Amino acid sequence: MLLLILDSLCSYSAFEEVHPHAPTLMTDVFGNYVIQKFFDHGSPEQRKELANQLAGHIQPLSLQMYGCRVIQKGPTQFNLANPRLHMLPFLMDDMCLILFLLLL
């Protein structure tokens, strides 16, 4: 039921309420689902804004129990031949850049 409601809430006003709290929601037991839904059903602009919030936080989010689910969902939503290359700028400040490059 909650997922059906979230699907219908991906409007501009809902995003404006969620966007300022996205970093906190990404690591929340239920909030990570909200962020994932915006990656699934949000507009391209909304997805890009959320992806920009991942910049510099890839490593801590990927090590966090709920944040890693957001990290897994984010890159899969970009319509590019290689979503890993799209995520590269977001990894520049993270120590996991070396590991990322080894996995390419």
Protein Blocks (a to p, Z undefined) as FASTA:
>chain_A
ZZmmmmmmmcfklmmmmmmmmmmmmmgfklmmmmmmmmmmmcfklmmmmmmmmgoplmmm
mmpmklmmmmmmmmmmpccfblmlmmmmmmmmpmklmmmmmmZZ
